[in-house]
């Protein structure tokens, strides 16, 4: 029996009049890999951003590791347990790959520099970027940048990873190397929420797939079910449209 | 020609001594501007509305009135309230106030030019806002700010000449003085021009080099 790590209760988010999330319910078990798919504008990215409070939800609740997140929650502390990887990498351009990975452990977790460096090198090796430890982001390809960004995130030892369209800004031939890293993490039992347009990857990698449309979760289920036996008309339409695009 | 050399001999040391005062005034005013500018920038970026309003009013008041007027208000105007400042102090305060408003705009533009994703990435790693500013945003903003800030320094050097009007013995004051004694305006003011050029041209070359380096990145 696995433990629930994250629970969303009717999560809502509105930007003025625009209601982007209209009550999202979802439970995530520890060690689960979840792919979130859906048309653009369906609220997928906003959902992730609400979870680590880059946006403040306008309604509903989030319970993370048994703790309800509200105005009294220490957001900085919360974010150290919930890592986020961005579409645009957002590596710190004035620091080497190694320094990028060491930055938060040294200045937020306040661990010793030597220890942080050893840990950072281990993580860079894990994502296959150890030989580029001393390179600056501008000297790296998109796929390499994203792998460093993942290592930077892991350095905080998060309990949950939020991956926001992490391959959307990459040239097609670089997507594979990043997804390999994600696949590895899933195998090692990292809990992950992955917003993606890579349907093939979602299908192969995810324990469950969440289909969002219009700010709500329309369907949740194992990939086989979602992709081969969609129940709702909206999902069927979406899958048809996506398949047409890729073939 | 001989006559020129004589004039140079008599007045150049006197005018050139003004360069020391000009530079002193520039340095004091720059320190004041940077301090005020940073304060104003952070006030403008603050969550508290009151701070933002105060910062905006300060910037707009300064930018919409001539610096000479501000200098006269500080030096002559304040005497109505019994506050009698010596000329150098009055000029330093005025130029700091003026510079602070312009520097604030340069700093803010620099900070805002840093991609918002940088701030989000820093925050998502658990950094507090001040830590993210210090470690991630400001180092990147500094690189962006350097060329416009160098230009700002140059205009500050030239603006110190306003202090002539309240008898601060800087370059302009001394050349005005020398020219009224000698009746050789062209010759004397040319000396002043050469002094300003000698100070400002290297700086402006430095700014150009910085901009070129940034463009080639």
Contacts between the chains, C-beta under 8 A, distances in Angstrom:
chain1	res1	chain2	res2	distance
A	52	B	124	5.8
A	54	B	120	5.7
A	54	B	123	6.8
A	54	B	124	6.5
A	76	B	123	8.0
A	76	B	126	4.8
A	76	B	127	7.1
A	76	B	128	5.6
A	77	B	126	6.9
A	79	B	123	6.8
A	79	B	124	5.5
A	79	B	125	6.7
A	79	B	126	4.4
A	80	B	125	7.3
A	80	B	126	3.7
A	83	B	124	7.3
A	83	B	125	7.8
A	84	B	121	7.9
A	84	B	124	4.2
A	86	B	117	6.2
A	86	B	120	7.2
A	86	B	121	6.5
A	88	B	115	7.9
A	88	B	117	5.2
A	90	B	115	7.4
A	90	B	117	4.0
A	90	B	118	6.0
A	90	B	120	6.7
A	90	B	121	3.6
A	91	B	121	7.7
A	92	B	118	6.8
A	92	B	121	7.4
A	92	B	122	7.8
A	92	B	136	5.7
A	93	B	140	6.8
A	94	B	139	5.2
A	94	B	140	5.8
A	94	B	143	7.6
A	103	B	125	7.3
A	103	B	135	6.8
A	104	B	125	3.9
A	104	B	126	6.2
A	104	B	127	6.7
A	107	B	127	6.9
A	107	B	131	6.1
A	107	B	135	6.1
A	108	B	125	6.3
A	108	B	126	4.5
A	108	B	127	5.8
A	108	B	131	7.4
A	109	B	126	7.9
A	138	B	217	7.7
A	149	B	121	8.0
A	152	B	125	7.2
A	153	B	125	7.5
A	156	B	125	6.0
A	156	B	126	6.4
